[in-house]
Amino acid sequence: MSMPLLFEYFQELPQRREQETAREWSRRFRAGLKQFQKIVAGRYSEGTLQRLLSSATPAVRQAAVVALGLCGSMRGSSLMGSRRGLAMFQQAISDPANLPPAGSQLTPTSGVSSAPRGLAVAELEVGVQYRFNLWSPEPGRSGSGPALLVRFSAVSQTYFDAGNATSSNGSLSLFGSRFLAGLSY
C-alpha cells in the first residue's frame, strides 16, 4: 500500500539528538514545523487533509492532525469518533414431540463491531457589514474615530455522511442567520 506524501513530509521533521539542549531542540523543531507547514499549505487542501484523518494507518492520521493544526481553519473541521454496530437475534428451536434431550430451546446471539470514523464538516457564511461613524476624530489625530458596527450574515453548515432525519446515510445540513451589533473605538 502506498503512503501519501504527507507522511514522508512528516517523517522529515527533525528528531531530538543526544546531548541536545531543550533550547537547541526547540529551535530546530520550530524551523522544521515551519518548513512542514509551508510544504503542506502549498500541496494539500484542507478537505484532503480531513480525508486523510480517516486513513487506516495511524501514522498518516497523526501527520494529518499536525498538518491541520498548522494549516487548518475553523471553517472546515473534522469530528473524530468511532462507529459501533450491534447486531442481536434470537433463534427458537422447538420439538413438537418435546422429546429429550432436544425439547424447546431459545438461543440468543449477538455481535459487536467498532471502527474509527471521521466526519467532515463544512461551513459557509455570507454577510454584510455597515459602519456608522459616530463623530470624526479631532484634527491632527489619526484613525476614523468611534463607530457603530452592524453585521448580518447567513450561515450554512453541512455534516457529510452524518445521516439525516429520513436516512442513516447522506448529509445533514443546517441553515441559520447571525446578527451582530458592536462599537468600534
Secondary structure, DSSP 8 states (H G I E B T S, - for coil): ----HHHHHHHTS----TT--HHHHHHHHHHHHHHHHHHHHHH--HHHHHHHTT-SSHHHHHHHHHHHHHH--SSEEEEEEEEEEEEEEEEEE--TT--TTT--EEEEEEEEEEEEEEEEEEEEEEEEEEEEESS---TT--S---EEEEEEEEEEEEETT---SS-SSS-EEEEEEEEEEEEE-
